[in-house]
Amino acid sequence: MTYETITLDIADSIATITMNRPERLNAMGPQMADEIADALDNLGGARALIITGAGRAFCSGADLQARGGAAALGASGPYGALTRSYNPTMMKLAKINIPTITAVNGPAAGVGCSLGLCSDFAIAGKSAYFLQAFVNIGLVPDGGASWMLPRLIGKARATQMMMLGEKIGGDQAADWGLIYKCVEDADLMTEAKALATRLANGPTLALGIMRQNIQTALEMDYSSALLREAEGQKIAGASADAMEGGLSFLQKRKAVFTGK
């Protein structure tokens, strides 16, 4: 697929998806959601993923008037756009088997807020903010926000974000535990790439199992989570990375992981 609304770059085992509609603050129409989904199927040998936005915004929310979204103007339109484009993309991101980082520059509003928070590590610049803008236009949160926010920051703060529609700045988001960290704007991509490099050089098979176990454990009872861990440990324990990890420990050297 030739991308019109995003770019995909893969270098040094790190894939970077950049939402590329800076003139629209990277508003996400169904086409952009579909292109992100396609890019996730074409990461090659990448062992870590960064998602960010071009220009001065991460993503200003859904753009239902963009190409592919005109039908979303009616009452049933948002349902169709969500179930056909936005939700499948969010599910694909949830199931990806490599560590993910979102580098949030500027506004992350609406579905852009959900996208900015769906990663394993959300890093925000000082000028970034997270906004559940739906209440301001008589709509309800989507993109998984109703599931995600209470688990990240608790019911009271999630309700505050969704029902009051107020901006949560990068520093406040970090203080709440909504994101991994907040950094100076000029350092955002440097921090994201450094973290991605660290993760890409790690035992990515095990890291992929970890991210899945974290997500599924939120819906499981304790005994089921214990079993899921044991099953994951069986897979990880048979990997070349586990063998390398054991040997490097015995030989008192730094492990060299290959993700296999």
Secondary structure, 3 states (H helix, E strand, C coil): CCCCCEEEEEECCEEEEEECCHHHCCCECHHHHHHHHHHHCCCCCCCEEEEEECCCCCECCECCCCCCCHHHHCCCHHHHHHHHHHHHHHHHHHHCCCCEEEEECCEEECHHHHHHHCCCEEEEECCCEEECHHHHHCCCCCCCHHHHHHHHHHHHHHHHHHHHCCCEEHHHHHHHCCCCEEECHHHHHHHHHHHHHHHHCCCHHHHHHHHHHHHHHCCCCHHHHHHHHHHHHHHHHCCHHHHHHHHHHHCCCCCCCCCC
